[in-house]
Amino acid sequence: MQAIQEMIRVTKKGGMIQIYPLVGFKDEEYPYLDKLLETINDERVVAEKVKTNFRFLPSATHVLTISKL
């Protein structure tokens, strides 16, 4: 969480952070993803899970995008 908050801090307004993959090598989605989204979404940041066609891992079908307003 601290690393993501730091990335948000150094990202300029209008910038975007993308985090991929959201699953581990055992095809398990990060268990705290919903809590993470809830925590970082506020009046200056919009975070959402977006479907992607890119596949590093077969089960990695989404990317986390964090947009700084």
Secondary structure, DSSP 8 states (H G I E B T S, - for coil): -HHHHHHHHHS-TT-EEEE---B-TTS-B-TTHHHHHHHH-BTTEEEEEEE-S--SSTT--EEEEEEE-
